[in-house]
Amino acid sequence: MSKSAAIQVEMPAQAALFRLPPAVNARLTALLDRQDSGVKLTRAERNEAEGLVELAEFLSLLRLNSNASNGRRARNS
């Protein structure tokens, strides 16, 4: 039986700066562009692309959470 738990963590203001480094973003873009053009990616390339997409999504969620937290702090001040 799986269980889930939620924790609340205060995000530092710098979380808004969390982004994929340019070289990593360029690699992800290259992989996705190749895939979109019809080139079949190798299993390793698919795994790499999936991992990078998950990381990019996670960083986006951190930024959104940070932005929302900063907005709440500003309204409560």
MIDOSE-1310 file (N, C-alpha, C; in nm, 2 decimals, decimal comma, always signed):
residues 77
msks	+0,08/-0,12/+0,00/+0,00/+0,00/+0,00/+0,09/+0,12/+0,00; +0,07/+0,21/-0,09/+0,15/+0,33/-0,10/+0,09/+0,44/-0,02; +0,17/+0,52/+0,04/+0,13/+0,64/+0,12/+0,19/+0,76/+0,06; +0,13/+0,87/+0,09/+0,19/+1,00/+0,05/+0,19/+1,09/+0,17
aaiq	+0,29/+1,18/+0,16/+0,30/+1,28/+0,27/+0,33/+1,41/+0,20; +0,29/+1,52/+0,27/+0,32/+1,65/+0,22/+0,40/+1,72/+0,32; +0,50/+1,79/+0,28/+0,58/+1,88/+0,37/+0,58/+2,02/+0,31; +0,60/+2,11/+0,40/+0,61/+2,25/+0,36/+0,75/+2,30/+0,39
vemp	+0,81/+2,36/+0,29/+0,95/+2,41/+0,30/+0,95/+2,55/+0,25; +1,01/+2,63/+0,33/+1,02/+2,77/+0,29/+1,13/+2,78/+0,18; +1,09/+2,84/+0,07/+1,18/+2,85/-0,05/+1,26/+2,98/-0,04; +1,39/+2,97/-0,06/+1,47/+3,09/-0,07/+1,43/+3,18/-0,19
aqaa	+1,46/+3,31/-0,17/+1,42/+3,40/-0,28/+1,50/+3,36/-0,41; +1,62/+3,30/-0,40/+1,70/+3,27/-0,52/+1,63/+3,15/-0,59; +1,53/+3,09/-0,54/+1,47/+2,98/-0,61/+1,41/+3,02/-0,75; +1,38/+3,15/-0,75/+1,33/+3,21/-0,88/+1,43/+3,20/-0,99
lfrl	+1,56/+3,18/-0,95/+1,66/+3,18/-1,05/+1,69/+3,04/-1,10; +1,63/+2,94/-1,04/+1,65/+2,80/-1,08/+1,61/+2,77/-1,22; +1,71/+2,74/-1,30/+1,68/+2,71/-1,44/+1,79/+2,61/-1,49; +1,76/+2,54/-1,60/+1,86/+2,45/-1,65/+1,98/+2,54/-1,70
ppav	+2,10/+2,49/-1,67/+2,21/+2,57/-1,73/+2,20/+2,57/-1,88; +2,26/+2,67/-1,95/+2,24/+2,69/-2,09/+2,28/+2,56/-2,17; +2,40/+2,50/-2,14/+2,44/+2,38/-2,21/+2,35/+2,27/-2,19; +2,29/+2,25/-2,08/+2,19/+2,14/-2,05/+2,06/+2,17/-2,13
narl	+2,02/+2,29/-2,13/+1,90/+2,33/-2,20/+1,92/+2,31/-2,35; +2,04/+2,34/-2,40/+2,07/+2,32/-2,54/+2,07/+2,17/-2,58; +2,12/+2,09/-2,49/+2,12/+1,94/-2,51/+1,98/+1,89/-2,52; +1,89/+1,94/-2,42/+1,75/+1,89/-2,42/+1,68/+1,94/-2,55
tall	+1,71/+2,06/-2,59/+1,65/+2,12/-2,71/+1,69/+2,04/-2,83; +1,82/+2,00/-2,84/+1,87/+1,92/-2,95/+1,80/+1,79/-2,96; +1,79/+1,72/-2,84/+1,73/+1,59/-2,84/+1,58/+1,60/-2,89; +1,51/+1,69/-2,83/+1,37/+1,71/-2,87/+1,35/+1,75/-3,01
drqd	+1,44/+1,83/-3,06/+1,43/+1,87/-3,20/+1,45/+1,75/-3,30; +1,55/+1,67/-3,26/+1,58/+1,55/-3,34/+1,46/+1,46/-3,34; +1,40/+1,44/-3,22/+1,28/+1,35/-3,21/+1,17/+1,41/-3,29; +1,14/+1,54/-3,28/+1,03/+1,61/-3,36/+1,05/+1,60/-3,51
sgvk	+1,18/+1,59/-3,55/+1,20/+1,58/-3,70/+1,19/+1,44/-3,75; +1,16/+1,35/-3,66/+1,13/+1,21/-3,70/+1,25/+1,11/-3,68; +1,36/+1,16/-3,63/+1,47/+1,08/-3,60/+1,44/+1,00/-3,47; +1,46/+0,87/-3,48/+1,44/+0,78/-3,37/+1,55/+0,79/-3,27
ltra	+1,53/+0,83/-3,15/+1,63/+0,84/-3,05/+1,67/+0,71/-2,99; +1,79/+0,69/-2,96/+1,83/+0,56/-2,89/+1,77/+0,56/-2,75; +1,77/+0,44/-2,70/+1,71/+0,43/-2,56/+1,78/+0,52/-2,46; +1,91/+0,53/-2,47/+1,99/+0,62/-2,38/+1,95/+0,76/-2,40
erne	+1,93/+0,80/-2,53/+1,89/+0,94/-2,56/+1,75/+0,97/-2,51; +1,66/+0,87/-2,53/+1,52/+0,89/-2,47/+1,53/+0,90/-2,32; +1,60/+0,82/-2,26/+1,62/+0,83/-2,11/+1,67/+0,96/-2,07; +1,78/+1,01/-2,14/+1,84/+1,14/-2,11/+1,73/+1,25/-2,13
aegl	+1,66/+1,25/-2,24/+1,56/+1,35/-2,27/+1,45/+1,35/-2,16; +1,41/+1,23/-2,12/+1,30/+1,22/-2,02/+1,35/+1,27/-1,89; +1,47/+1,24/-1,85/+1,53/+1,29/-1,73/+1,54/+1,44/-1,73; +1,59/+1,50/-1,84/+1,60/+1,64/-1,85/+1,47/+1,71/-1,85
vela	+1,37/+1,65/-1,91/+1,23/+1,71/-1,91/+1,18/+1,71/-1,76; +1,20/+1,60/-1,69/+1,16/+1,59/-1,55/+1,23/+1,70/-1,47; +1,36/+1,72/-1,49/+1,43/+1,82/-1,42/+1,38/+1,96/-1,45; +1,36/+1,99/-1,57/+1,31/+2,12/-1,62/+1,17/+2,14/-1,55
efls	+1,09/+2,04/-1,55/+0,95/+2,06/-1,49/+0,97/+2,08/-1,34; +1,06/+2,01/-1,27/+1,08/+2,03/-1,13/+1,12/+2,17/-1,10; +1,22/+2,22/-1,18/+1,27/+2,35/-1,16/+1,16/+2,46/-1,18; +1,07/+2,43/-1,28/+0,96/+2,52/-1,31/+0,87/+2,53/-1,19
llrl	+0,84/+2,41/-1,13/+0,75/+2,40/-1,01/+0,82/+2,48/-0,89; +0,95/+2,47/-0,88/+1,02/+2,54/-0,77/+1,00/+2,69/-0,79; +1,02/+2,74/-0,92/+1,01/+2,88/-0,95/+0,86/+2,93/-0,92; +0,76/+2,85/-0,96/+0,63/+2,89/-0,94/+0,59/+2,89/-0,79
nsna	+0,64/+2,79/-0,72/+0,62/+2,79/-0,58/+0,69/+2,91/-0,51; +0,81/+2,94/-0,55/+0,88/+3,05/-0,50/+0,81/+3,18/-0,53; +0,76/+3,20/-0,65/+0,69/+3,32/-0,69/+0,56/+3,34/-0,61; +0,49/+3,23/-0,59/+0,37/+3,23/-0,51/+0,40/+3,26/-0,37
sngr	+0,50/+3,20/-0,31/+0,54/+3,23/-0,17/+0,58/+3,38/-0,15; +0,66/+3,43/-0,25/+0,70/+3,57/-0,24/+0,58/+3,66/-0,25; +0,48/+3,63/-0,33/+0,36/+3,71/-0,34/+0,28/+3,71/-0,21; +0,27/+3,59/-0,15/+0,20/+3,58/-0,02/+0,27/+3,66/+0,09
rarn	+0,40/+3,65/+0,09/+0,48/+3,73/+0,19/+0,46/+3,88/+0,17; +0,46/+3,92/+0,05/+0,44/+4,06/+0,02/+0,31/+4,11/+0,06; +0,20/+4,03/+0,04/+0,07/+4,07/+0,08/+0,05/+4,07/+0,24; +0,13/+3,98/+0,30/+0,12/+3,97/+0,45/+0,21/+4,07/+0,52
s	+0,29/+4,15/+0,45/+0,38/+4,25/+0,51/+0,31/+4,38/+0,53
